[in-house]
């Protein structure tokens, strides 16, 4: 698994260095086929005083080095 910009991931995908790229946003990468994985909003829940808690927007790269807990169940349960 690698992390990179949309451009870097698109290039790696077209060159065969990776098999799948998961990217955010609605713009399709050139010369690729895409499909939507989900349409629900994704929330980052942080404790008061966390270095990112005051940010209005949190990017995936901001979460690098953070422990992430994901639910086993779907978001509707």
PyMOL Python script that loads the backbone (N, CA, C, O; Angstrom):
from pymol import cmd

cmd.read_pdbstr("""\
ATOM      1  N   UNK A   1       0.849  -1.165   0.000  1.00  0.00           N
ATOM      2  CA  UNK A   1       0.000   0.000   0.000  1.00  0.00           C
ATOM      3  C   UNK A   1       0.899   1.234   0.000  1.00  0.00           C
ATOM      4  O   UNK A   1       1.846   1.319   0.781  1.00  0.00           O
ATOM      5  N   UNK A   2       0.602   2.177  -0.868  1.00  0.00           N
ATOM      6  CA  UNK A   2       1.370   3.420  -0.921  1.00  0.00           C
ATOM      7  C   UNK A   2       0.421   4.603  -0.834  1.00  0.00           C
ATOM      8  O   UNK A   2      -0.767   4.483  -1.133  1.00  0.00           O
ATOM      9  N   UNK A   3       0.940   5.718  -0.433  1.00  0.00           N
ATOM     10  CA  UNK A   3       0.159   6.948  -0.356  1.00  0.00           C
ATOM     11  C   UNK A   3       0.818   7.968  -1.263  1.00  0.00           C
ATOM     12  O   UNK A   3       2.046   8.042  -1.323  1.00  0.00           O
ATOM     13  N   UNK A   4       0.030   8.743  -1.961  1.00  0.00           N
ATOM     14  CA  UNK A   4       0.605   9.762  -2.833  1.00  0.00           C
ATOM     15  C   UNK A   4      -0.470  10.689  -3.364  1.00  0.00           C
ATOM     16  O   UNK A   4      -1.658  10.523  -3.086  1.00  0.00           O
ATOM     17  N   UNK A   5      -0.030  11.656  -4.125  1.00  0.00           N
ATOM     18  CA  UNK A   5      -0.963  12.607  -4.738  1.00  0.00           C
ATOM     19  C   UNK A   5      -1.781  11.893  -5.821  1.00  0.00           C
ATOM     20  O   UNK A   5      -1.420  10.809  -6.279  1.00  0.00           O
ATOM     21  N   UNK A   6      -2.884  12.526  -6.215  1.00  0.00           N
ATOM     22  CA  UNK A   6      -3.700  11.962  -7.300  1.00  0.00           C
ATOM     23  C   UNK A   6      -2.862  11.755  -8.563  1.00  0.00           C
ATOM     24  O   UNK A   6      -2.988  10.739  -9.246  1.00  0.00           O
ATOM     25  N   UNK A   7      -2.007  12.733  -8.860  1.00  0.00           N
ATOM     26  CA  UNK A   7      -1.161  12.644 -10.056  1.00  0.00           C
ATOM     27  C   UNK A   7      -0.215  11.456  -9.966  1.00  0.00           C
ATOM     28  O   UNK A   7      -0.087  10.679 -10.912  1.00  0.00           O
ATOM     29  N   UNK A   8       0.442  11.323  -8.827  1.00  0.00           N
ATOM     30  CA  UNK A   8       1.398  10.222  -8.634  1.00  0.00           C
ATOM     31  C   UNK A   8       0.696   8.866  -8.696  1.00  0.00           C
ATOM     32  O   UNK A   8       1.200   7.929  -9.314  1.00  0.00           O
ATOM     33  N   UNK A   9      -0.464   8.765  -8.057  1.00  0.00           N
ATOM     34  CA  UNK A   9      -1.198   7.504  -8.080  1.00  0.00           C
ATOM     35  C   UNK A   9      -1.710   7.181  -9.481  1.00  0.00           C
ATOM     36  O   UNK A   9      -1.692   6.024  -9.900  1.00  0.00           O
ATOM     37  N   UNK A  10      -2.169   8.206 -10.207  1.00  0.00           N
ATOM     38  CA  UNK A  10      -2.621   7.997 -11.584  1.00  0.00           C
ATOM     39  C   UNK A  10      -1.504   7.502 -12.481  1.00  0.00           C
ATOM     40  O   UNK A  10      -1.708   6.602 -13.296  1.00  0.00           O
ATOM     41  N   UNK A  11      -0.335   8.082 -12.335  1.00  0.00           N
ATOM     42  CA  UNK A  11       0.834   7.656 -13.113  1.00  0.00           C
ATOM     43  C   UNK A  11       1.222   6.224 -12.767  1.00  0.00           C
ATOM     44  O   UNK A  11       1.490   5.418 -13.658  1.00  0.00           O
ATOM     45  N   UNK A  12       1.252   5.908 -11.475  1.00  0.00           N
ATOM     46  CA  UNK A  12       1.610   4.557 -11.035  1.00  0.00           C
ATOM     47  C   UNK A  12       0.593   3.533 -11.556  1.00  0.00           C
ATOM     48  O   UNK A  12       0.966   2.419 -11.922  1.00  0.00           O
ATOM     49  N   UNK A  13      -0.663   3.904 -11.587  1.00  0.00           N
ATOM     50  CA  UNK A  13      -1.715   3.021 -12.093  1.00  0.00           C
ATOM     51  C   UNK A  13      -1.526   2.766 -13.583  1.00  0.00           C
ATOM     52  O   UNK A  13      -1.575   1.620 -14.030  1.00  0.00           O
ATOM     53  N   UNK A  14      -1.313   3.816 -14.342  1.00  0.00           N
ATOM     54  CA  UNK A  14      -1.126   3.669 -15.795  1.00  0.00           C
ATOM     55  C   UNK A  14       0.150   2.919 -16.142  1.00  0.00           C
ATOM     56  O   UNK A  14       0.203   2.228 -17.159  1.00  0.00           O
ATOM     57  N   UNK A  15       1.180   3.046 -15.310  1.00  0.00           N
ATOM     58  CA  UNK A  15       2.451   2.361 -15.565  1.00  0.00           C
ATOM     59  C   UNK A  15       2.470   0.925 -15.062  1.00  0.00           C
ATOM     60  O   UNK A  15       3.437   0.198 -15.287  1.00  0.00           O
ATOM     61  N   UNK A  16       1.402   0.515 -14.380  1.00  0.00           N
ATOM     62  CA  UNK A  16       1.338  -0.851 -13.875  1.00  0.00           C
ATOM     63  C   UNK A  16       2.058  -1.056 -12.549  1.00  0.00           C
ATOM     64  O   UNK A  16       2.202  -2.195 -12.105  1.00  0.00           O
ATOM     65  N   UNK A  17       2.516   0.019 -11.902  1.00  0.00           N
ATOM     66  CA  UNK A  17       3.209  -0.106 -10.614  1.00  0.00           C
ATOM     67  C   UNK A  17       2.227  -0.435  -9.492  1.00  0.00           C
ATOM     68  O   UNK A  17       2.610  -1.043  -8.492  1.00  0.00           O
ATOM     69  N   UNK A  18       0.966  -0.040  -9.649  1.00  0.00           N
ATOM     70  CA  UNK A  18      -0.092  -0.397  -8.694  1.00  0.00           C
ATOM     71  C   UNK A  18      -1.289  -0.903  -9.482  1.00  0.00           C
ATOM     72  O   UNK A  18      -1.444  -0.594 -10.663  1.00  0.00           O
ATOM     73  N   UNK A  19      -2.130  -1.681  -8.819  1.00  0.00           N
ATOM     74  CA  UNK A  19      -3.299  -2.252  -9.484  1.00  0.00           C
ATOM     75  C   UNK A  19      -4.549  -1.414  -9.288  1.00  0.00           C
ATOM     76  O   UNK A  19      -5.412  -1.368 -10.164  1.00  0.00           O
ATOM     77  N   UNK A  20      -4.651  -0.752  -8.145  1.00  0.00           N
ATOM     78  CA  UNK A  20      -5.842   0.018  -7.799  1.00  0.00           C
ATOM     79  C   UNK A  20      -5.409   1.297  -7.099  1.00  0.00           C
ATOM     80  O   UNK A  20      -4.472   1.286  -6.301  1.00  0.00           O
ATOM     81  N   UNK A  21      -6.086   2.391  -7.393  1.00  0.00           N
ATOM     82  CA  UNK A  21      -5.866   3.651  -6.676  1.00  0.00           C
ATOM     83  C   UNK A  21      -7.193   4.076  -6.063  1.00  0.00           C
ATOM     84  O   UNK A  21      -8.216   4.107  -6.747  1.00  0.00           O
ATOM     85  N   UNK A  22      -7.178   4.399  -4.786  1.00  0.00           N
ATOM     86  CA  UNK A  22      -8.366   4.918  -4.123  1.00  0.00           C
ATOM     87  C   UNK A  22      -8.120   6.397  -3.889  1.00  0.00           C
ATOM     88  O   UNK A  22      -7.213   6.775  -3.147  1.00  0.00           O
ATOM     89  N   UNK A  23      -8.928   7.230  -4.525  1.00  0.00           N
ATOM     90  CA  UNK A  23      -8.745   8.679  -4.459  1.00  0.00           C
ATOM     91  C   UNK A  23     -10.064   9.349  -4.095  1.00  0.00           C
ATOM     92  O   UNK A  23     -11.138   8.784  -4.301  1.00  0.00           O
ATOM     93  N   UNK A  24      -9.972  10.536  -3.562  1.00  0.00           N
ATOM     94  CA  UNK A  24     -11.170  11.298  -3.234  1.00  0.00           C
ATOM     95  C   UNK A  24     -11.464  12.289  -4.348  1.00  0.00           C
ATOM     96  O   UNK A  24     -10.611  12.571  -5.190  1.00  0.00           O
ATOM     97  N   UNK A  25     -12.668  12.805  -4.341  1.00  0.00           N
ATOM     98  CA  UNK A  25     -13.048  13.787  -5.345  1.00  0.00           C
ATOM     99  C   UNK A  25     -13.858  13.157  -6.449  1.00  0.00           C
ATOM    100  O   UNK A  25     -14.006  11.936  -6.514  1.00  0.00           O
ATOM    101  N   UNK A  26     -14.374  13.993  -7.308  1.00  0.00           N
ATOM    102  CA  UNK A  26     -15.249  13.522  -8.374  1.00  0.00           C
ATOM    103  C   UNK A  26     -14.573  13.458  -9.735  1.00  0.00           C
ATOM    104  O   UNK A  26     -15.104  12.837 -10.656  1.00  0.00           O
ATOM    105  N   UNK A  27     -13.426  14.081  -9.878  1.00  0.00           N
ATOM    106  CA  UNK A  27     -12.752  14.111 -11.173  1.00  0.00           C
ATOM    107  C   UNK A  27     -12.048  12.785 -11.429  1.00  0.00           C
ATOM    108  O   UNK A  27     -11.240  12.330 -10.620  1.00  0.00           O
ATOM    109  N   UNK A  28     -12.363  12.178 -12.554  1.00  0.00           N
ATOM    110  CA  UNK A  28     -11.736  10.912 -12.921  1.00  0.00           C
ATOM    111  C   UNK A  28     -10.299  11.140 -13.361  1.00  0.00           C
ATOM    112  O   UNK A  28      -9.989  12.157 -13.980  1.00  0.00           O
ATOM    113  N   UNK A  29      -9.422  10.194 -13.041  1.00  0.00           N
ATOM    114  CA  UNK A  29      -8.044  10.252 -13.512  1.00  0.00           C
ATOM    115  C   UNK A  29      -8.028   9.930 -15.000  1.00  0.00           C
ATOM    116  O   UNK A  29      -8.776   9.066 -15.457  1.00  0.00           O
ATOM    117  N   UNK A  30      -7.186  10.614 -15.753  1.00  0.00           N
ATOM    118  CA  UNK A  30      -7.129  10.424 -17.198  1.00  0.00           C
ATOM    119  C   UNK A  30      -6.721   8.998 -17.549  1.00  0.00           C
ATOM    120  O   UNK A  30      -5.882   8.395 -16.880  1.00  0.00           O
ATOM    121  N   UNK A  31      -7.323   8.476 -18.601  1.00  0.00           N
ATOM    122  CA  UNK A  31      -6.997   7.166 -19.166  1.00  0.00           C
ATOM    123  C   UNK A  31      -7.195   6.035 -18.162  1.00  0.00           C
ATOM    124  O   UNK A  31      -6.451   5.055 -18.168  1.00  0.00           O
ATOM    125  N   UNK A  32      -8.198   6.175 -17.305  1.00  0.00           N
ATOM    126  CA  UNK A  32      -8.513   5.129 -16.341  1.00  0.00           C
ATOM    127  C   UNK A  32     -10.020   4.941 -16.279  1.00  0.00           C
ATOM    128  O   UNK A  32     -10.782   5.785 -16.749  1.00  0.00           O
ATOM    129  N   UNK A  33     -10.437   3.839 -15.701  1.00  0.00           N
ATOM    130  CA  UNK A  33     -11.849   3.594 -15.452  1.00  0.00           C
ATOM    131  C   UNK A  33     -12.038   3.688 -13.946  1.00  0.00           C
ATOM    132  O   UNK A  33     -11.225   3.174 -13.178  1.00  0.00           O
ATOM    133  N   UNK A  34     -13.123   4.350 -13.524  1.00  0.00           N
ATOM    134  CA  UNK A  34     -13.345   4.510 -12.091  1.00  0.00           C
ATOM    135  C   UNK A  34     -14.753   4.112 -11.710  1.00  0.00           C
ATOM    136  O   UNK A  34     -15.646   4.032 -12.554  1.00  0.00           O
ATOM    137  N   UNK A  35     -14.937   3.864 -10.428  1.00  0.00           N
ATOM    138  CA  UNK A  35     -16.249   3.571  -9.874  1.00  0.00           C
ATOM    139  C   UNK A  35     -16.308   4.139  -8.467  1.00  0.00           C
ATOM    140  O   UNK A  35     -15.290   4.234  -7.782  1.00  0.00           O
ATOM    141  N   UNK A  36     -17.492   4.510  -8.048  1.00  0.00           N
ATOM    142  CA  UNK A  36     -17.690   5.064  -6.724  1.00  0.00           C
ATOM    143  C   UNK A  36     -17.675   3.942  -5.692  1.00  0.00           C
ATOM    144  O   UNK A  36     -18.314   2.908  -5.885  1.00  0.00           O
ATOM    145  N   UNK A  37     -16.941   4.146  -4.592  1.00  0.00           N
ATOM    146  CA  UNK A  37     -16.905   3.143  -3.531  1.00  0.00           C
ATOM    147  C   UNK A  37     -18.001   3.360  -2.498  1.00  0.00           C
ATOM    148  O   UNK A  37     -18.564   2.400  -1.973  1.00  0.00           O
ATOM    149  N   UNK A  38     -18.296   4.598  -2.213  1.00  0.00           N
ATOM    150  CA  UNK A  38     -19.372   4.930  -1.291  1.00  0.00           C
ATOM    151  C   UNK A  38     -19.782   6.367  -1.513  1.00  0.00           C
ATOM    152  O   UNK A  38     -19.059   7.151  -2.127  1.00  0.00           O
ATOM    153  N   UNK A  39     -20.954   6.701  -1.003  1.00  0.00           N
ATOM    154  CA  UNK A  39     -21.427   8.064  -1.187  1.00  0.00           C
ATOM    155  C   UNK A  39     -21.724   8.749   0.147  1.00  0.00           C
ATOM    156  O   UNK A  39     -22.208   9.881   0.171  1.00  0.00           O
ATOM    157  N   UNK A  40     -21.439   8.075   1.240  1.00  0.00           N
ATOM    158  CA  UNK A  40     -21.712   8.662   2.544  1.00  0.00           C
ATOM    159  C   UNK A  40     -20.558   9.535   3.007  1.00  0.00           C
ATOM    160  O   UNK A  40     -19.403   9.346   2.625  1.00  0.00           O
ATOM    161  N   UNK A  41     -20.911  10.485   3.834  1.00  0.00           N
ATOM    162  CA  UNK A  41     -19.915  11.377   4.400  1.00  0.00           C
ATOM    163  C   UNK A  41     -19.020  10.604   5.361  1.00  0.00           C
ATOM    164  O   UNK A  41     -19.490   9.722   6.081  1.00  0.00           O
ATOM    165  N   UNK A  42     -17.759  10.926   5.373  1.00  0.00           N
ATOM    166  CA  UNK A  42     -16.789  10.302   6.254  1.00  0.00           C
ATOM    167  C   UNK A  42     -16.373  11.337   7.282  1.00  0.00           C
ATOM    168  O   UNK A  42     -16.001  12.453   6.916  1.00  0.00           O
ATOM    169  N   UNK A  43     -16.426  10.994   8.547  1.00  0.00           N
ATOM    170  CA  UNK A  43     -16.106  11.931   9.613  1.00  0.00           C
ATOM    171  C   UNK A  43     -14.854  11.493  10.356  1.00  0.00           C
ATOM    172  O   UNK A  43     -14.638  10.302  10.581  1.00  0.00           O
ATOM    173  N   UNK A  44     -14.047  12.446  10.727  1.00  0.00           N
ATOM    174  CA  UNK A  44     -12.918  12.195  11.626  1.00  0.00           C
ATOM    175  C   UNK A  44     -13.357  12.711  12.992  1.00  0.00           C
ATOM    176  O   UNK A  44     -13.634  13.901  13.146  1.00  0.00           O
ATOM    177  N   UNK A  45     -13.422  11.831  13.978  1.00  0.00           N
ATOM    178  CA  UNK A  45     -13.842  12.193  15.321  1.00  0.00           C
ATOM    179  C   UNK A  45     -12.592  12.269  16.192  1.00  0.00           C
ATOM    180  O   UNK A  45     -11.866  11.287  16.347  1.00  0.00           O
ATOM    181  N   UNK A  46     -12.354  13.447  16.757  1.00  0.00           N
ATOM    182  CA  UNK A  46     -11.126  13.713  17.501  1.00  0.00           C
ATOM    183  C   UNK A  46     -11.446  14.210  18.897  1.00  0.00           C
ATOM    184  O   UNK A  46     -12.461  14.878  19.097  1.00  0.00           O
ATOM    185  N   UNK A  47     -10.588  13.893  19.878  1.00  0.00           N
ATOM    186  CA  UNK A  47     -10.821  14.417  21.221  1.00  0.00           C
ATOM    187  C   UNK A  47     -10.506  15.915  21.286  1.00  0.00           C
ATOM    188  O   UNK A  47      -9.698  16.424  20.509  1.00  0.00           O
ATOM    189  N   UNK A  48     -11.158  16.612  22.225  1.00  0.00           N
ATOM    190  CA  UNK A  48     -10.811  18.018  22.466  1.00  0.00           C
ATOM    191  C   UNK A  48      -9.312  18.105  22.732  1.00  0.00           C
ATOM    192  O   UNK A  48      -8.741  17.245  23.403  1.00  0.00           O
ATOM    193  N   UNK A  49      -8.691  19.133  22.209  1.00  0.00           N
ATOM    194  CA  UNK A  49      -7.267  19.338  22.439  1.00  0.00           C
ATOM    195  C   UNK A  49      -6.359  18.624  21.440  1.00  0.00           C
ATOM    196  O   UNK A  49      -5.146  18.839  21.459  1.00  0.00           O
ATOM    197  N   UNK A  50      -6.919  17.775  20.562  1.00  0.00           N
ATOM    198  CA  UNK A  50      -6.103  17.110  19.538  1.00  0.00           C
ATOM    199  C   UNK A  50      -5.586  18.167  18.575  1.00  0.00           C
ATOM    200  O   UNK A  50      -6.261  19.167  18.330  1.00  0.00           O
ATOM    201  N   UNK A  51      -4.408  17.957  18.034  1.00  0.00           N
ATOM    202  CA  UNK A  51      -3.784  18.951  17.144  1.00  0.00           C
ATOM    203  C   UNK A  51      -4.632  19.265  15.916  1.00  0.00           C
ATOM    204  O   UNK A  51      -4.468  20.334  15.329  1.00  0.00           O
ATOM    205  N   UNK A  52      -5.527  18.377  15.511  1.00  0.00           N
ATOM    206  CA  UNK A  52      -6.370  18.608  14.329  1.00  0.00           C
ATOM    207  C   UNK A  52      -7.796  19.042  14.674  1.00  0.00           C
ATOM    208  O   UNK A  52      -8.576  19.369  13.780  1.00  0.00           O
ATOM    209  N   UNK A  53      -8.138  19.046  15.956  1.00  0.00           N
ATOM    210  CA  UNK A  53      -9.526  19.295  16.370  1.00  0.00           C
ATOM    211  C   UNK A  53     -10.042  20.678  15.952  1.00  0.00           C
ATOM    212  O   UNK A  53     -11.239  20.830  15.711  1.00  0.00           O
ATOM    213  N   UNK A  54      -9.191  21.662  15.863  1.00  0.00           N
ATOM    214  CA  UNK A  54      -9.626  23.012  15.500  1.00  0.00           C
ATOM    215  C   UNK A  54      -9.734  23.210  13.986  1.00  0.00           C
ATOM    216  O   UNK A  54     -10.268  24.225  13.538  1.00  0.00           O
ATOM    217  N   UNK A  55      -9.236  22.257  13.193  1.00  0.00           N
ATOM    218  CA  UNK A  55      -9.279  22.380  11.737  1.00  0.00           C
ATOM    219  C   UNK A  55     -10.696  22.199  11.215  1.00  0.00           C
ATOM    220  O   UNK A  55     -11.410  21.300  11.658  1.00  0.00           O
ATOM    221  N   UNK A  56     -11.104  23.038  10.284  1.00  0.00           N
ATOM    222  CA  UNK A  56     -12.411  22.894   9.656  1.00  0.00           C
ATOM    223  C   UNK A  56     -12.386  21.758   8.638  1.00  0.00           C
ATOM    224  O   UNK A  56     -13.391  21.075   8.436  1.00  0.00           O
ATOM    225  N   UNK A  57     -11.237  21.561   7.999  1.00  0.00           N
ATOM    226  CA  UNK A  57     -11.047  20.490   7.019  1.00  0.00           C
ATOM    227  C   UNK A  57      -9.825  19.679   7.438  1.00  0.00           C
ATOM    228  O   UNK A  57      -8.786  20.236   7.793  1.00  0.00           O
ATOM    229  N   UNK A  58      -9.965  18.356   7.392  1.00  0.00           N
ATOM    230  CA  UNK A  58      -8.850  17.457   7.687  1.00  0.00           C
ATOM    231  C   UNK A  58      -8.607  16.613   6.434  1.00  0.00           C
ATOM    232  O   UNK A  58      -9.520  15.944   5.950  1.00  0.00           O
ATOM    233  N   UNK A  59      -7.397  16.641   5.917  1.00  0.00           N
ATOM    234  CA  UNK A  59      -7.034  15.869   4.728  1.00  0.00           C
ATOM    235  C   UNK A  59      -6.476  14.512   5.154  1.00  0.00           C
ATOM    236  O   UNK A  59      -5.972  14.359   6.267  1.00  0.00           O
ATOM    237  N   UNK A  60      -6.570  13.535   4.260  1.00  0.00           N
ATOM    238  CA  UNK A  60      -6.030  12.204   4.560  1.00  0.00           C
ATOM    239  C   UNK A  60      -4.582  12.300   5.023  1.00  0.00           C
ATOM    240  O   UNK A  60      -4.180  11.606   5.958  1.00  0.00           O
ATOM    241  N   UNK A  61      -3.802  13.149   4.378  1.00  0.00           N
ATOM    242  CA  UNK A  61      -2.382  13.251   4.731  1.00  0.00           C
ATOM    243  C   UNK A  61      -2.194  13.807   6.138  1.00  0.00           C
ATOM    244  O   UNK A  61      -1.169  13.544   6.766  1.00  0.00           O
ATOM    245  N   UNK A  62      -3.160  14.567   6.646  1.00  0.00           N
ATOM    246  CA  UNK A  62      -3.089  15.065   8.024  1.00  0.00           C
ATOM    247  C   UNK A  62      -3.156  13.926   9.033  1.00  0.00           C
ATOM    248  O   UNK A  62      -2.677  14.058  10.159  1.00  0.00           O
ATOM    249  N   UNK A  63      -3.745  12.818   8.630  1.00  0.00           N
ATOM    250  CA  UNK A  63      -3.936  11.681   9.531  1.00  0.00           C
ATOM    251  C   UNK A  63      -2.756  10.721   9.553  1.00  0.00           C
ATOM    252  O   UNK A  63      -2.777   9.719  10.268  1.00  0.00           O
ATOM    253  N   UNK A  64      -1.734  11.027   8.773  1.00  0.00           N
ATOM    254  CA  UNK A  64      -0.547  10.168   8.748  1.00  0.00           C
ATOM    255  C   UNK A  64       0.050  10.089  10.155  1.00  0.00           C
ATOM    256  O   UNK A  64       0.259  11.112  10.806  1.00  0.00           O
ATOM    257  N   UNK A  65       0.316   8.892  10.605  1.00  0.00           N
ATOM    258  CA  UNK A  65       0.891   8.685  11.920  1.00  0.00           C
ATOM    259  C   UNK A  65      -0.136   8.574  13.035  1.00  0.00           C
ATOM    260  O   UNK A  65       0.221   8.298  14.180  1.00  0.00           O
ATOM    261  N   UNK A  66      -1.420   8.786  12.710  1.00  0.00           N
ATOM    262  CA  UNK A  66      -2.475   8.684  13.710  1.00  0.00           C
ATOM    263  C   UNK A  66      -3.014   7.259  13.753  1.00  0.00           C
ATOM    264  O   UNK A  66      -3.039   6.575  12.729  1.00  0.00           O
ATOM    265  N   UNK A  67      -3.442   6.811  14.922  1.00  0.00           N
ATOM    266  CA  UNK A  67      -4.120   5.519  15.046  1.00  0.00           C
ATOM    267  C   UNK A  67      -5.561   5.702  14.594  1.00  0.00           C
ATOM    268  O   UNK A  67      -6.265   6.581  15.092  1.00  0.00           O
ATOM    269  N   UNK A  68      -6.000   4.876  13.650  1.00  0.00           N
ATOM    270  CA  UNK A  68      -7.360   4.973  13.125  1.00  0.00           C
ATOM    271  C   UNK A  68      -8.163   3.767  13.580  1.00  0.00           C
ATOM    272  O   UNK A  68      -7.702   2.630  13.471  1.00  0.00           O
ATOM    273  N   UNK A  69      -9.350   4.009  14.083  1.00  0.00           N
ATOM    274  CA  UNK A  69     -10.268   2.943  14.458  1.00  0.00           C
ATOM    275  C   UNK A  69     -11.449   2.982  13.503  1.00  0.00           C
ATOM    276  O   UNK A  69     -12.090   4.021  13.342  1.00  0.00           O
ATOM    277  N   UNK A  70     -11.737   1.851  12.869  1.00  0.00           N
ATOM    278  CA  UNK A  70     -12.831   1.771  11.909  1.00  0.00           C
ATOM    279  C   UNK A  70     -13.865   0.779  12.409  1.00  0.00           C
ATOM    280  O   UNK A  70     -13.515  -0.245  12.996  1.00  0.00           O
ATOM    281  N   UNK A  71     -15.115   1.073  12.182  1.00  0.00           N
ATOM    282  CA  UNK A  71     -16.201   0.200  12.603  1.00  0.00           C
ATOM    283  C   UNK A  71     -16.245  -1.059  11.763  1.00  0.00           C
ATOM    284  O   UNK A  71     -15.967  -1.020  10.564  1.00  0.00           O
ATOM    285  N   UNK A  72     -16.592  -2.176  12.384  1.00  0.00           N
ATOM    286  CA  UNK A  72     -16.800  -3.427  11.645  1.00  0.00           C
ATOM    287  C   UNK A  72     -18.109  -3.388  10.911  1.00  0.00           C
ATOM    288  O   UNK A  72     -18.267  -4.031   9.873  1.00  0.00           O
ATOM    289  N   UNK A  73     -19.045  -2.644  11.436  1.00  0.00           N
ATOM    290  CA  UNK A  73     -20.391  -2.585  10.887  1.00  0.00           C
ATOM    291  C   UNK A  73     -20.513  -1.437   9.898  1.00  0.00           C
ATOM    292  O   UNK A  73     -19.675  -0.536   9.858  1.00  0.00           O
ATOM    293  N   UNK A  74     -21.576  -1.487   9.101  1.00  0.00           N
ATOM    294  CA  UNK A  74     -21.860  -0.392   8.198  1.00  0.00           C
ATOM    295  C   UNK A  74     -22.229   0.849   8.971  1.00  0.00           C
ATOM    296  O   UNK A  74     -22.533   0.769  10.161  1.00  0.00           O
ATOM    297  N   UNK A  75     -22.210   1.978   8.326  1.00  0.00           N
ATOM    298  CA  UNK A  75     -22.464   3.236   8.996  1.00  0.00           C
ATOM    299  C   UNK A  75     -23.906   3.418   9.453  1.00  0.00           C
ATOM    300  O   UNK A  75     -24.191   4.327  10.233  1.00  0.00           O
ATOM    301  N   UNK A  76     -24.807   2.586   8.991  1.00  0.00           N
ATOM    302  CA  UNK A  76     -26.217   2.731   9.340  1.00  0.00           C
ATOM    303  C   UNK A  76     -26.609   1.945  10.590  1.00  0.00           C
ATOM    304  O   UNK A  76     -27.786   1.940  10.950  1.00  0.00           O
ATOM    305  N   UNK A  77     -25.669   1.281  11.264  1.00  0.00           N
ATOM    306  CA  UNK A  77     -26.012   0.490  12.452  1.00  0.00           C
ATOM    307  C   UNK A  77     -25.508   1.135  13.706  1.00  0.00           C
ATOM    308  O   UNK A  77     -25.709   0.602  14.798  1.00  0.00           O
TER     309      UNK A  77
END
""", "prot")
cmd.dss("prot")
cmd.show_as("cartoon", "prot")
cmd.util.cbc("prot")
cmd.orient("prot")
